[in-house]
């Protein structure tokens, strides 16, 4: 089948390189996702997600819905890679969970091939006001005038730092006035002023949303324009941004070590002073053994105009949002829709924030999230929406066609592995621009 081939290629390319947005914990509490029959009336609903950090909170919200509906819900966790393999199998003739998370990287393919329950008429019938959500998130899950998933959340990026390592190196803590140049200087001092094997910064270059994409947009560049018709990664602004990425890599953990251990593990081991990370990962650091040493600051800005002040456009935070979707073959579409409607309702979203699951998909409804982590100030994730610019994570119809090679030998990998070569980074920008433009020209 043509769809199966397209989906297999998309999944293979994306799971290998993409761990982005609203929950990426790889711990799995189940094997292959529970499913219901495709006919009859379901006695319960199966819900599959990929982040164990969110499981308990989402189960509580679902239980609240069950009190009214009488339909039990079981929330299962399937790790990121197996999650998409599971959905691929279901989409290719097997069974899918009743309700599950959908991601921006895959939504277009699933929507265009009728694998998701069309929610359009149900939204209209029940008078759900979709304008209350972040519009960029809503649009991810719409195709040809129809809606196939409801916004689950939104996320922003913050700077996580280890106070103990900053103190040891005699470096002042990050603050909201920091530029990327300040970040580089601090990372350099810590790398040079602490024992071998300790670094000021770690960047996983394969994780774009919580890393280098933010720098590109802060400098005025882009990966893909809003119209999804071109890229400016080879522009002067983007090349200036990638030059900053290169500089940061010269004082950061070598990419070979990052590939082997991951930035989160390196940070928790006390070997790294700073990483950038998404709001969906707060719980992981909040519950860590050395959490008392950790603190969050707003993501830095690029002082493009040189006035020493942050303009909103100079502090860009990538943001993304998952969608609550249902299988087009669920045994009980009415209950599946009812659950999705509750999960994405103001009540459900506020409960999600209060429980510290993730930030809300409704603007102005995430304040409770910032105060849900007692003893850890996470207000940076809220404040950046006022001090900076929300930039929807860039993508095209089938982003995997260019995202994967962009991070390999044909793209930025040579420059990331040899950050001492400034000319190499510039030429890699040109190569990546060609990759993206060719993909767009071919309808991807």
C-alpha positions in Angstrom: 0.0 0.0 0.0 1.2 3.5 -0.9 0.3 4.9 2.5 2.1 2.1 4.4 5.3 2.8 2.4 5.1 6.6 3.0 4.3 6.2 6.6 7.1 3.7 7.2 9.7 6.0 5.6 8.4 8.9 7.6 8.5 7.0 10.9 11.9 5.5 10.2 13.5 8.9 9.5 11.8 10.8 12.4 12.2 8.4 15.3 15.9 8.1 14.6 16.5 11.8 15.1 13.5 13.6 16.6 12.7 13.8 20.3 10.9 17.1 20.4 8.1 18.7 22.2 5.8 18.1 25.1 7.1 15.0 26.6 9.9 12.7 25.6 10.7 10.5 28.5 11.6 7.1 27.1 10.7 5.0 30.1 7.9 2.6 29.1 5.3 1.1 31.4 3.8 -1.0 28.8 4.7 -3.0 25.8 2.6 -2.4 22.8 -0.3 -0.2 23.8 -3.8 -1.4 24.7 -6.4 -1.4 22.0 -10.1 -1.9 21.7 -12.1 -3.8 19.1 -13.1 -1.8 16.0 -16.8 -2.7 16.3 -19.4 -2.6 19.0 -19.5 -0.4 22.0 -16.4 -0.1 24.2 -16.6 -0.9 27.9 -13.5 1.1 28.5 -11.1 3.5 26.6 -7.4 2.9 26.0 -5.2 5.9 25.9 -1.6 5.8 24.8 1.1 8.4 25.5 4.9 8.3 25.3 6.0 10.2 28.5 6.0 8.4 31.8 6.4 11.8 33.6 2.9 12.7 32.5 1.1 9.4 33.1 0.0 9.9 36.7 -1.4 13.4 36.1 -3.2 12.4 32.9 -4.7 9.4 34.6 -6.1 11.7 37.3 -7.7 13.9 34.7 -9.2 10.9 32.9 -10.5 9.5 36.2 -12.3 12.8 36.7 -14.0 12.4 33.4 -14.9 8.8 34.3 -16.8 10.0 37.4 -19.3 11.6 35.0 -19.2 9.3 32.0 -18.9 6.0 33.8 -16.4 4.8 31.2 -13.1 3.6 32.7 -9.9 4.8 31.1 -6.5 3.2 31.2 -3.5 5.4 30.3 -0.5 3.4 29.0 3.0 4.6 28.3 4.8 3.4 25.2 8.4 4.7 24.7 8.9 7.2 21.8 10.3 4.9 19.2 7.9 2.0 19.9 5.0 4.4 20.0 5.3 5.3 16.4 6.0 1.7 15.4 2.8 0.8 17.2 0.8 3.4 15.4 2.3 2.5 12.1 1.2 -1.1 12.6 -2.3 0.0 13.5 -2.5 2.4 10.6 -1.4 -0.4 8.2 -4.2 -2.8 9.2 -3.9 -3.5 12.9 -5.6 -1.8 15.7 -5.0 1.6 17.2 -5.6 2.8 20.8 -8.9 4.6 21.2 -7.3 7.9 22.1 -3.7 8.9 21.8 -1.2 11.7 21.4 -0.5 13.1 17.9 2.7 15.1 17.1 3.3 17.8 14.6 5.9 15.7 12.8 3.4 13.0 11.9 0.0 14.7 11.9 -0.2 15.6 8.2 0.4 12.0 7.1 -2.2 10.5 9.5 -4.8 13.2 8.7 -4.4 12.9 4.9 -4.9 9.1 5.0 -8.0 9.1 7.2 -6.5 7.3 10.1 -7.8 9.8 12.7 -11.4 10.4 13.7 -12.7 13.6 12.1 -13.8 15.8 14.9 -15.1 18.7 12.9 -18.8 18.1 13.1 -18.6 17.1 16.8 -16.8 20.4 17.6 -19.5 22.3 15.8 -22.4 20.4 17.4 -21.0 20.8 20.9 -20.2 24.5 20.4 -16.5 24.1 21.2 -14.7 27.4 20.7 -11.4 26.5 19.1 -10.3 30.1 19.0 -9.4 29.9 22.7 -6.3 27.8 21.9 -2.9 28.9 20.6 -3.7 29.2 16.9 -0.4 27.7 15.8 -1.2 24.5 17.8 -4.7 24.3 16.5 -3.6 24.6 12.9 -1.2 21.6 13.3 -4.1 19.3 13.5 -6.3 20.7 10.8 -6.3 19.6 7.1 -8.5 20.6 4.2 -10.9 22.5 6.5 -11.3 19.6 9.0 -10.0 19.1 12.5 -8.5 15.8 13.6 -7.1 16.5 17.0 -7.6 18.9 19.9 -4.7 20.9 21.4 -3.3 19.1 24.4 -0.7 21.7 25.6 2.0 24.0 24.6 5.6 24.3 25.7 8.5 26.8 25.8 12.2 26.5 26.3 14.3 27.5 29.4 17.9 27.6 30.5 18.7 25.0 33.2 21.9 25.5 35.2 23.8 23.9 38.1 24.4 26.5 40.8 27.1 24.4 42.4 29.3 24.4 39.2 28.7 28.1 38.7 29.9 28.7 42.3 33.0 26.5 41.9 34.0 28.5 38.8 33.2 31.9 40.4 30.7 32.7 37.6 27.5 34.7 38.2 24.2 32.9 37.6 22.3 33.4 34.4 19.6 36.1 34.4 17.0 37.5 32.0 19.5 40.0 30.6 21.8 37.3 29.3 22.7 37.3 25.6 24.0 34.2 23.8 27.4 35.9 24.0 27.1 36.0 27.8 26.2 32.4 27.7 29.2 31.5 25.7 31.6 33.5 28.0 30.1 31.8 31.1 30.4 28.3 29.5 34.0 29.0 28.5 35.0 30.1 32.0 33.3 27.1 33.6 34.9 24.7 31.1 38.3 26.2 31.6 38.0 26.8 35.3 36.7 23.4 36.5 38.3 19.9 36.5 38.8 18.0 33.3 35.6 16.2 32.2 33.4 19.1 33.4 31.9 21.5 30.9 30.0 24.8 30.9 27.4 23.6 28.4 26.0 20.6 26.6 24.0 20.7 23.4 22.4 17.8 21.7 22.4 19.0 18.1 19.9 16.3 17.1 17.3 17.9 19.4 16.4 21.0 17.5 13.4 22.4 19.3 15.1 22.7 22.7 18.4 23.7 21.2 19.8 25.5 18.2 16.5 26.4 16.5 16.0 29.0 19.2 19.3 30.6 18.3 18.5 30.7 14.6 15.2 32.5 15.1 16.6 34.9 17.8 19.1 36.1 15.2 16.4 36.7 12.7 16.9 33.6 10.5 14.6 30.7 9.9 14.6 27.0 9.1 11.4 27.2 7.1 9.3 30.3 6.4 5.7 30.6 7.7 4.4 29.9 4.2 6.4 26.7 4.2 7.7 27.6 0.7 11.4 28.3 1.4 14.2 28.4 4.0 16.6 31.2 5.1 19.1 28.9 6.8 21.7 30.2 4.3 20.9 33.8 5.0 23.4 36.2 6.7 21.2 36.2 9.8 21.1 32.4 10.0 24.8 32.0 9.4 25.5 34.5 12.2 23.3 32.3 14.5 25.0 29.1 13.4 28.3 30.8 14.1 27.2 31.3 17.7 26.2 27.6 17.8 29.7 26.8 16.5 31.3 28.9 19.2 29.2 27.3 22.0 30.2 23.9 20.7 33.9 24.8 21.1 33.4 25.0 24.9 30.7 22.3 25.2 30.7 18.6 25.7 32.0 16.9 22.5 29.2 15.6 20.4 30.5 12.0 20.6 30.0 12.1 24.3 26.6 13.7 24.0 25.5 11.0 21.5 26.5 8.3 24.0 25.2 9.8 27.2 22.6 12.5 26.4 22.6 16.0 27.7 20.1 15.3 30.5 22.2 12.5 32.0 25.4 14.5 31.7 23.7 17.4 33.5 22.3 15.2 36.3 25.8 13.6 36.7 27.2 17.0 37.7 29.4 17.2 34.6 27.6 20.0 32.9 26.7 23.5 34.1 24.1 24.5 31.5 21.6 23.0 29.1 18.5 24.3 27.4 15.5 22.2 27.9 11.7 22.2 27.4 9.0 22.8 29.9 7.8 19.2 29.4 11.0 18.0 31.1 10.7 20.0 34.3 9.4 17.0 36.4 12.5 15.0 35.5 14.8 17.5 37.0 12.5 18.5 39.8 12.5 14.9 41.1 16.3 14.4 40.5 18.7 13.5 43.3 20.5 16.9 43.2 17.5 19.0 42.3 18.5 21.5 45.1 21.5 22.5 42.9 19.3 23.2 39.9 17.7 26.5 38.8 16.0 27.8 35.7 16.5 31.1 33.8 14.9 32.5 30.7 16.5 31.4 27.5 19.1 34.0 26.3 18.5 36.6 23.6 20.6 37.8 20.6 21.4 41.4 20.8 21.0 41.8 17.0 20.7 45.6 17.0 23.5 46.1 19.6 21.5 48.3 21.9 22.1 46.2 25.0 18.3 45.7 25.5 16.2 42.7 24.6 13.6 43.2 21.9 10.9 40.6 21.8 12.0 39.4 18.4 15.6 38.8 19.8 14.5 36.2 22.3 12.8 33.5 20.4 11.5 30.3 22.1 10.4 27.4 20.0 7.0 26.1 20.9 5.0 23.1 19.9 2.0 21.4 21.2 0.6 17.8 21.1 -2.9 16.9 20.0 -5.4 14.6 21.5 -6.6 12.3 18.6 -8.8 9.3 18.3 -8.6 6.3 16.0 -11.0 6.5 13.1 -11.9 2.9 13.9 -12.5 3.3 17.7 -15.3 1.2 18.9 -16.9 4.1 20.8 -16.3 7.3 18.9 -18.8 9.2 21.1 -16.9 8.4 24.3 -13.5 9.0 22.7 -14.7 12.5 21.6 -16.2 13.2 25.0 -12.9 12.3 26.7 -10.9 14.4 24.2 -13.3 17.3 24.7 -12.8 17.2 28.5 -9.0 16.8 28.3 -8.8 19.9 26.1 -11.5 21.9 28.0 -10.7 24.8 30.2 -11.3 22.6 33.3 -9.1 19.8 31.9 -6.4 22.2 30.9 -6.4 24.0 34.3 -6.2 20.7 36.0 -3.3 19.7 33.8 -1.4 22.9 34.8 -2.2 22.5 38.5 -0.9 18.9 38.5 2.3 20.1 36.9 1.7 17.8 33.9 2.5 20.4 31.2 1.5 24.0 30.3 -2.0 24.6 29.0 -3.0 24.8 25.4 -5.1 27.9 26.3 -3.3 31.2 26.7 -3.4 32.6 30.2 -4.2 29.2 31.8 -0.6 28.1 32.7 0.0 30.2 35.8 -0.8 27.3 38.1 1.8 25.3 36.3 4.6 27.7 37.4 3.6 27.3 41.0 3.1 23.5 41.0 6.8 22.7 41.6 7.4 23.7 45.2 10.9 24.9 45.9 11.8 25.3 42.2 11.2 28.5 40.4 10.0 27.6 36.8 8.5 31.0 36.0 11.0 31.4 33.2 8.8 29.3 31.0 5.9 31.6 31.6 7.9 34.9 31.5 9.5 34.2 28.1 6.1 34.5 26.5 6.0 38.1 27.7 9.7 38.9 27.2 10.2 37.1 23.9 8.5 35.7 20.9 6.8 32.3 20.5 8.0 30.7 17.4 6.0 27.7 16.2 8.4 24.8 15.5 9.0 24.9 11.8 8.0 22.1 9.5 6.7 21.1 6.1 4.2 18.5 4.9 6.8 15.7 5.5 9.5 17.2 7.6 11.3 13.9 8.0 12.5 14.0 4.4 14.9 16.9 5.2 15.1 16.9 9.0 17.0 13.6 9.2 19.6 14.3 6.5 20.0 17.8 7.9 21.5 16.3 11.0 23.7 13.8 9.1 26.8 13.9 7.0 24.9 15.6 4.1 24.0 18.4 6.5 25.4 19.9 9.7 27.1 16.9 11.2 30.6 17.7 9.9 30.5 21.2 11.4 29.1 20.0 14.7 31.8 17.4 15.0 34.5 19.9 14.1 33.4 23.2 15.6 36.9 24.7 15.3 36.2 25.3 11.5 34.1 28.4 11.0 34.1 28.1 7.2 32.8 24.6 7.5 29.7 25.7 9.4 28.9 28.3 6.7 29.2 25.8 3.9 27.0 23.4 5.8 24.3 26.1 6.0 24.3 26.2 2.2 24.0 22.4 1.9 21.1 22.3 4.4 19.3 25.1 2.5 19.5 23.0 -0.7 18.2 19.9 1.2 15.2 21.8 2.4 14.4 23.5 -0.9 14.6 20.2 -2.8 12.2 18.6 -0.3 9.7 21.5 -0.6 10.0 21.4 -4.4 9.1 17.7 -4.3 6.0 18.3 -2.3 7.4 17.4 1.1 
